[in-house]
Amino acid sequence: MAPLKAEHPLRVLVVIASPSDETPLDTAAEKQRIQAALQPLTTQGLVDVTIIEGPDTWERLINTLLPNQTHILHFIGHGAFDEDNSEGVLVMEDADGKAVRIDSERLRVLVRVNRVCD
């Protein structure tokens, strides 16, 4: 694989979903680990980290990702497999903080339009 060519800063978008009707995850600890690991690079202006968390995760991801030149998308939350459609899903939060399943096709289209990882 050829290395990713990117101008600085490298933009990282962290999406944290912890729906109230799913098993709780220690998302705060993972968020803290990411921030601590990247802090030296953010201080130098080499990495820019944006964090989305709380209700309406999917809509906020759409609104943040499309106009942005995101290099890395990191998801913290639940995932599942939809047996009926034979595809993976990410469990995000709706406006009320409840679980909403986002199928892999919807995520693929969103990422492809934005060209994350290209």
C-alpha positions as CSV (number, residue, x, y, z in Angstrom):
1,M,0.0,0.0,0.0
2,A,1.2,3.5,-0.8
3,P,1.3,5.8,2.2
4,L,-1.5,8.3,2.7
5,K,-0.5,11.7,1.4
6,A,-2.1,14.4,3.5
7,E,-1.4,18.0,4.3
8,H,-1.2,19.0,7.9
9,P,-3.1,19.0,10.1
10,L,-4.3,15.4,9.9
11,R,-8.0,15.6,10.7
12,V,-9.5,13.0,13.0
13,L,-13.2,12.7,13.6
14,V,-14.2,10.7,16.6
15,V,-17.8,9.6,16.9
16,I,-19.0,8.4,20.3
17,A,-22.4,6.8,20.6
18,S,-23.8,5.4,23.8
19,P,-27.5,5.0,23.4
20,S,-29.5,4.8,26.7
21,D,-31.2,1.6,25.7
22,E,-27.9,-0.4,25.0
23,T,-25.4,-1.9,27.4
24,P,-23.3,1.0,28.8
25,L,-19.7,1.3,27.5
26,D,-16.9,3.2,29.1
27,T,-16.7,5.7,26.3
28,A,-15.2,8.3,28.5
29,A,-12.1,6.2,29.1
30,E,-11.5,5.5,25.4
31,K,-12.1,9.2,24.6
32,Q,-9.5,10.1,27.2
33,R,-7.0,7.6,25.8
34,I,-7.4,9.0,22.3
35,Q,-7.0,12.6,23.5
36,A,-3.9,11.8,25.6
37,A,-2.3,9.8,22.8
38,L,-2.8,12.6,20.2
39,Q,-2.2,15.6,22.6
40,P,1.5,16.1,21.6
41,L,0.5,16.1,17.9
42,T,-2.4,18.5,18.5
43,T,-0.2,20.8,20.4
44,Q,2.2,20.9,17.5
45,G,-0.7,21.6,15.0
46,L,-0.1,18.3,13.2
47,V,-3.4,16.7,14.2
48,D,-6.9,18.2,14.6
49,V,-9.4,16.1,16.6
50,T,-13.1,16.7,16.4
51,I,-15.4,14.8,18.7
52,I,-19.1,14.1,18.2
53,E,-21.0,12.6,21.1
54,G,-24.5,12.5,22.5
55,P,-27.9,12.5,20.8
56,D,-28.4,12.6,17.1
57,T,-25.1,11.0,16.3
58,W,-25.8,10.0,12.7
59,E,-27.2,13.4,11.7
60,R,-24.4,15.2,13.4
61,L,-21.9,12.9,11.6
62,I,-23.5,13.7,8.3
63,N,-23.3,17.4,9.0
64,T,-19.7,17.3,10.2
65,L,-18.2,14.8,7.8
66,L,-19.5,16.1,4.5
67,P,-18.1,19.7,4.6
68,N,-14.9,18.5,6.3
69,Q,-11.8,16.9,4.8
70,T,-11.7,14.1,7.3
71,H,-8.7,11.8,7.1
72,I,-9.5,9.4,9.9
73,L,-13.0,8.4,11.2
74,H,-13.0,6.6,14.5
75,F,-16.2,5.2,16.0
76,I,-16.6,4.4,19.7
77,G,-19.8,2.4,20.3
78,H,-21.7,-0.7,19.6
79,G,-21.8,-2.7,16.4
80,A,-23.9,-5.6,15.3
81,F,-24.6,-7.9,12.4
82,D,-28.0,-7.7,10.6
83,E,-28.7,-11.3,9.7
84,D,-31.6,-10.3,7.4
85,N,-29.4,-8.1,5.2
86,S,-26.1,-9.9,5.8
87,E,-24.3,-6.8,6.7
88,G,-22.7,-5.0,9.7
89,V,-24.4,-2.1,11.5
90,L,-23.2,0.6,13.8
91,V,-25.4,1.5,16.7
92,M,-25.7,5.3,17.0
93,E,-28.1,7.6,18.9
94,D,-31.3,9.2,17.7
95,A,-32.5,12.6,18.8
96,D,-33.8,11.1,22.1
97,G,-30.6,9.2,22.8
98,K,-32.0,5.8,21.9
99,A,-30.4,3.2,19.6
100,V,-30.6,3.6,15.9
101,R,-28.9,1.1,13.6
102,I,-26.9,2.5,10.7
103,D,-26.3,-0.2,8.1
104,S,-22.9,-0.5,6.4
105,E,-24.3,0.7,3.0
106,R,-25.4,4.0,4.4
107,L,-22.0,4.5,6.1
108,R,-20.2,3.4,2.9
109,V,-22.1,6.0,0.8
110,L,-21.4,8.8,3.3
111,V,-17.7,8.0,3.6
112,R,-17.4,7.5,-0.2
113,V,-19.0,10.9,-1.0
114,N,-16.6,12.5,1.5
115,R,-13.7,10.4,0.2
116,V,-12.5,9.5,3.7
117,C,-9.6,7.1,3.5
118,D,-9.0,7.8,-0.3
